């Protein structure tokens, strides 16, 4: 029962954020800000991919056990998951309240709760995704350990993933890249090189990634590391 509390709470947070977005228009006679709903859907996409990967691993293990097939599912599914994962934490950027217009009668307190709910749902979506992948890694790398999260290697993996997530957030917010732009590697590399040749862009990216990675890492430790340490005595 306890193991279900975190995913249930994360689902509830996403639902609450979506409800606030949908209710905003009829309550205050303004437009529905559809990009927020799209971003919520994109934030949930990595979890869907992760579930499909887990289902694929189970199907291969049951129907046709094969190390090659298992690694194929892991590598392809893992790459798709990692490319989509920045969409989860990207909801943090809704805190800029770019949706507000001076002509609207929406109270500031409503939009504060709305954007904070969106940001928190994005953070928690990211945390849950990374935690599941960390657990899968531990099951594969250390199947017989009594304390699955005691090893440093799985935490290094989690930290690297969080760093990549924040870099993906930066690319999406400031260069306007989407996950699927990687399908055109030549164009992707050209735009990336052009952007970072501009003075100050590399410094800004470093600051963005550093601060956002620290934020996500601290939340991740609070949600996963502290309970593990307490349970481990």
Residue pairs with C-beta under 8 A, 6 or more apart in sequence:
6 128
6 131
6 223
7 128
9 124
10 121
10 124
10 125
10 128
13 117
13 120
13 121
13 124
14 40
14 43
14 44
14 121
14 125
16 117
16 121
17 40
17 114
17 117
17 118
17 120
17 121
18 37
18 40
20 110
20 113
20 114
20 117
21 32
21 33
21 36
21 37
21 40
21 114
21 118
22 32
22 37
24 30
24 32
24 33
24 106
24 110
24 111
24 114
25 31
25 32
25 33
27 110
28 104
28 105
28 106
28 107
28 110
29 105
30 101
30 104
30 105
30 106
33 99
35 99
36 94
36 99
36 118
39 87
39 90
39 91
39 94
39 118
40 91
40 118
40 121
42 84
42 87
42 90
43 87
43 88
43 90
43 91
43 121
43 122
43 125
44 88
44 125
45 84
45 87
46 81
46 84
46 85
46 87
46 88
46 125
46 129
47 88
47 125
47 128
47 129
49 77
49 80
49 81
49 84
50 77
50 81
50 129
50 132
50 133
52 77
53 73
53 74
53 77
53 78
53 81
54 136
56 73
56 77
57 70
57 73
57 74
60 66
60 69
60 70
60 73
61 70
78 133
81 129
81 133
82 161
82 164
83 168
83 179
83 182
84 179
85 126
85 129
85 130
85 161
85 164
85 165
85 168
86 164
86 165
86 166
86 167
86 168
86 169
86 171
86 172
86 179
87 172
87 179
88 122
88 125
88 126
88 129
88 165
89 122
89 123
89 125
89 126
89 165
89 166
89 169
89 212
89 216
90 122
90 168
90 169
90 172
90 173
91 118
91 119
91 121
91 122
91 123
91 125
92 119
92 122
92 123
92 169
92 212
93 169
93 173
94 115
94 118
94 119
94 122
95 115
95 116
95 119
97 111
97 115
99 111
100 106
100 111
123 215
123 216
123 219
124 223
126 162
126 165
126 216
127 216
127 219
127 220
127 223
127 224
130 158
130 161
130 162
130 165
130 220
131 158
131 220
131 223
131 224
133 157
133 158
133 161
134 149
134 154
134 155
134 157
134 158
134 224
135 148
137 154
137 157
138 145
138 148
138 149
138 151
138 154
139 148
141 151
141 153
141 154
142 148
142 151
142 154
145 151
147 228
147 232
148 154
149 155
149 224
149 225
149 228
150 232
155 225
158 220
159 213
159 217
162 213
162 216
162 217
162 220
163 209
163 213
165 213
165 216
166 208
166 209
166 212
166 213
166 216
167 205
167 209
168 179
169 208
169 212
170 205
170 208
170 209
171 177
171 192
172 178
174 195
174 201
174 204
174 205
174 208
175 191
175 192
175 195
177 188
177 191
181 187
181 188
182 188
195 201
196 202
196 205
